[in-house]
Each structure stands twice: as structure tokens, then as C-alpha cells.
């Protein structure tokens, strides 16, 4: 019989990681969070992960980018297309801007570096489970650094780029008005789950992990007055 406390956690979890020592580390972190071995599924390659995800749905996927037979980004893209609401946390040693941005654009919910200690990894996983979109502080600085570019020409500044979709922008404005997820759901006539998915996408596109930071970043970009 399953432990009632454990059964409350979203499961199963798929861990896509080819290094045995890192697999053991991930298992230990998840056990500390309350997961049982029967709630974890491990894949050591892209092909194995693709086969496993074809067999059953997962509540959360932890994925490395550098896999022996391909990039974890391909898996992220496929999983996001199949399930827009799936939580996908990248835990990888890769920290170059192009890889990070590619993973986030493919649909990763968050991105954390393997060099972080177990407590930080645990906090990142907890954040995802609670609806957050954790971005490693080092990565956030790198992404913000990409914004430190020469001022655009007057013609370009007349039409600033908006990375958000029309629906995401609508929800962002309602968040700025102080509405809760349920109130946004009632006002827009979409499910609360869909609202939460849109908010995660907003966090990911703005490289933030909270409502306060999302609003601050949106205002700094001129998305909100």
C-alpha cells in the first residue's frame, strides 16, 4: 500500500540522465522530497526516454541536455507539443547561452545547473511542483546579460518586440491587476490549469520565477505601463 503522504506528490517522475552517479543523486533528492522508488522512472538515453514517454504520461520530467544519443532539447520539444501543461525541469551542466535559450524556447519549465548542491536542486524541484519556473541564478544573469545591448534605432523602438502571445499578455495584465489564478480563470473563461500553464510560460519567456519578478521584468521591457 502506498504511503498517503507520498501518494499526494505528483507522480510518476521521469529522470532522463545517463550518468549513474547523477541518477543516484537524483534518486536521493527525490526520496528526501517524499518520493518512493516506485514513483521514479530512469532513462539513460534519448531513445529510452522517447520509448518510456510513449508508454505512459508523467507528472514531471527531469532532463539532462547532453545525452549519449542526442540532445535533451529534442525530448523537451516533443513532450511540450504532446502536453502543454507538463512540468519539465532541465538539470544540466550545460551553461552556454545558445543551449539555455534553445531549451527554454523548446518548452522547459525551468533550468538548473548540476553544480548546485542537493538543497538547491530540491528547492528547484519543489518550486516546479508548486507551479513555479525556477531559473538558476547564474543562468538568469547570463540571460539578463543578453539584454545589455545597444539601444535600438528610433524606428525599431516604435514597435518593441513582445515575446508573449496575445493570451499570455492578457493574463499578465490580469496578474498586474492583482487577480488570483482562479479569478483569472473566471474572467477569461479558461480552466485554472490552463491559466497556470500560461503563467509558467510567461515566467519562462521572461526568465523569472515569481509573479513579482515577472511584473518587474515586464515593466522594464515596456510590456506594462
ABEGO torsion letter per residue (X at the ends): XBBAAAAABBOBBBBBBABAAAAAAAAAAAAAAGBBAAABBBBABAAAAAAAAAABBBABBBBBABBAAEBAAAAAAAAAAABAABBBBBBBABABAAAAAAAAAAGBABBBBAABBAAAAAAAAAAAAAGBBBBBAAAAAAAAAAABBBBBBAAAAABBBBABBAAAAAAAAAAAAGBBAAAAAAAAGBBAAAAAAAAAAAAAAAGBABAAAAAAAAAAAGABX
